[in-house]
Amino acid sequence: MKDSRTRVTVEIFGLSYTLAGHSSAEYMRQVAERVDDRMRKIAEISPRLDLPRVAVLTAVNFADEYLRCAREIEQLQRADLERRRLEEEVRTLREQLEVTARRASEEADALRAKLEEETARIRAEYERKLEELAAGHVSEIRELKARFEQEIGKLAAERDGLAAREKEWTALRRWLEGEVDRLGREASDARRLAEERELALRAMEREGQDRHRRMEERLRETEALRERAETLERELEEERKKHAALQEEYAKLKTEFNEWIDMLEQP
């Protein structure tokens, strides 16, 4: 199967590497430049460090950045949950407002109809009684008229109270509508902020994954360099032992040579 990965040769801290991945070549060069820049900055701060230690410190720095990104991602996720909760509260409050307004309107209509019906009944009753008592019952008519006017006054007071309640309901309804609009705007702003943060979160997550992958590759390369260094140290130690053995052999040969010279010089 043909390998579809992009391959590009880059230079990091004075060494050439061939990177392979599914990103663009320009992106991988930017990654390599960032790693190279971080390693050189660490080397400038601590010039006595060797390559493996510089690479490890660079990996630690990138790991720190990755953890910071992960914490920011978690904060953004909590903000998104809070935004959803606020939207749910706004929806619930809007539904409650609609139910309250509908009930208030129904109660006002029912009370108005009841008052009108009661007024018509009382008026009809008193008119009937007045007609019955019109002949020779003036005092009773006046009493009934006074009672009628009193009842009419009570009904008018109740009607005024109903009008005042309607004003209160209207004011409450307007206030609730204003609160719903305000919460709606806040929810819209929170949703827009969450969307922006979600985009930043995705970008940071992709960058964090790329960093993690690059750090793993760099750690593997560092481990290979360390193993190579250990192998060279073992080979150097063996060469030292061989050199010591040769020096010892040379000393023996020199001693024997001197003894032969002394024997030849004797008469």
N, C-alpha and C positions, 0 to 999 in steps of 0.2 A: 504494500500500500504506500502510495506516495506521501511523503511528509509535507504537509501544507504550512508548516510553521515558517515564520519569517526569521532569517538569520542575518546577523550583523556583527561585525568585528568592532570592538570598542577598546579604549585604553583606560584603565583604572589604576591609579597610583603607580604609573610607569610600566604596567604590565598589560599585554594584549589578551583579550578574552573574546570568545565567540558566544554571543547570546542568541537563544532561540525561543520564540514565543509566538503567540497569535496577535500581538500588538504590532503597530507600525514600526518601521525602522527608525523613524524620527523620534517616536516615543521612547524606544529602548535606548537611543543615544542620550536623550534627556535624562533617563534613569541613571545611566552610567555616569553622566556628568555630575549628577547630584551625589552619587556615591563617592566619586573621585574627589569632589569638592569637600565632602564631609571628612574623608580620610586625610586629606591634606591639612585641613584645619586642625584635626586632632594631632597630626604629626608635628604641626607648628607649635602647638601648645606643649606637647611632650616629645621633643626630638629624640630622646633616647629609646623610645619604644620601637620594637621590631615589627615586621609586617603582620605576623599573626595577632599580636596584641592590638595593633592599630585596627585591624579588621574586626576583632572582637568588640572593641569599644565603639566602632562604627555601628555594628549590629545592635549593641545595647542602646545607642542613641535612637536608631530607627525603631527598636522595640518600644522604647519610651513614647515615641511619637504615635506608634500604633495603638498603645493602650490609652493615650489621651484621646485619640480619635474614637476609640471604642466607647469611652465615657461620654463624649459628646453625642455619639449616636444614641446611647441609652437615654440621655437627657432629651434629645429630640423625639424619641419614641414616647417618653412620658408626656411631653408637650402635646403630641398628637392625640394621645389618650384623653388629656384634659380638654382639648378642642372638641373631640367627639362628645365628651360628657356635657360640655356647655351647649353644643348644638341640640342634644337630646333634651336638656332642661328648657331651652328656648322653645322647642317643638311642644313639649308638655305644657308650658305656660301659655303658649298660643292656643292650644286646644282648650285649656281651662278657661281662658278669657272668652273664647267663643261660646262655651257652654254657659258661663255666667251671664254673658250679655243676652243670650237667647232666653235663659230663664227669667232674667229681669224684664225683658220685653214682654214675655208671655204673662208674667205676674201683673205687670202694669196694665196690659190689655184686659186681662180678666177682672182686675179690680175696677177699672174704668167702666167696663160693661156692667159689673155688679152694681156700682153706684148709680149708673144711669137707669138700670132696671128698678132699683129700690126707689129712686126719686120718682120715676113714673108711677110706680105702684102707690106710693104715699100720696102723690098728687091726685091720682084717680080716686083713691079712697076718701080723701078729704073733700074733694069736689062732690062725690056722691053723697056724703053725709051732709054737706052744706045744702045740697039740693033738697034732701029729705027734711032738714030742719029749718029751711028758709022761712017757712010760715010760722010766726009766733015764737021762735026760739033764738032771738037775737043774741042773748047772753051766751048761749051754748055755741052759737056761730062764732062769736068773738073769741071764746075760749079755744074752740077748735082751730080758728084762724091763727091764734097766738101759738098754739102747739105746732101747727103746720109750719109757721114761720121759724119756730125754734128748731124743728126737725130739718127744715131747709138750711138753716144756719149751720147745724151740725154736719150736714152733707157737704155744704160749701167748705167747711173747715177741713173735712176729710179730703175733699178734692184738692184744697190748697196743700195739705200734707202730702198727697199723692204727687202733686206737681213738684214739691220740694224734693221728694224721694227720687223722682225722675231726674231732677237736676243733679242730685248726688250720684245717681247711677251713671248719668252722662259724663260727669266729671271723672268718676272712677274709671269708666270705660276709656276715656281719652288718656288718662294717666297710664292705664294698663297697656293701651296701644303704643304709647310713647316708650314704655319700658320694653315692650316686645321689639319695637323698631331699634332701640338702643342695643338690646341684647343681640338682635340680628346683625347689626353692624359690627359689634364686637366679635360675634361668631365668624362673620365674613373676614374680618381682619385676622382673627386667629387661624382661620382656614388658609388664607393667603400666606401668612407667616409659616404655617406648618408645611404648606406645599414648597415654599422656598427652602425651608430647612430640610425637607425630604429630598429635594434635589441635591442640596449640599451634602446630605447624609449619604446618598447613593454615590456621589463623586468621591467622598472621603472613604466610603467602604471599598470602592474599587481601588482607590489609591492604597488603602491599607492592605488589601489582598495582594496587590502587586508588590508592595514593600515586603510583606511577609514572605512571598515566594522568592523575591530577590535575596532577602536575608538568609533564607534556607540554602539557596544556591551558593551564596557567599560563605556561609558556615561550612558547607561541604568542601568548597575549595580551600578554605582555611584549614580544615581537618586534614585534607590531602597534603597541604604544604607542611603541616606539623609532622605528619607521618613521614614525609620525605626528609624533613630536617632530622628526625630521629634516626632514619636509615643512614643518612650521611654521617651523623655523629657516631653510629656504631661502626660504619666503615672506617671513619677516621681513627677510632680507637683501635681497630684491628691493624690499621696501617702503623699506628704508633707502636703497637706490640711487635709488629714485624720489624720496624725500625730499631727498636730496643734489642731484639734478637740479633739483627745484623750488626749493631754496634758491639754487642757482646762477642759475636763470632769474630768481628774485626779485631777486638782487643786480644782474643786468644791467638789469632793468626799473627798479630804483631808481636806478641810475647814469644811465640815459637820462632818467628823470624829473627828476633834479637838473640835468642839462644843459639841459633844456627850461626849467626854472625860471630858471636863470642867463641864458638867452637872453632870456627875457621881461623880466627885471629890467633888462637893459641899455638905456640911453636910445637 
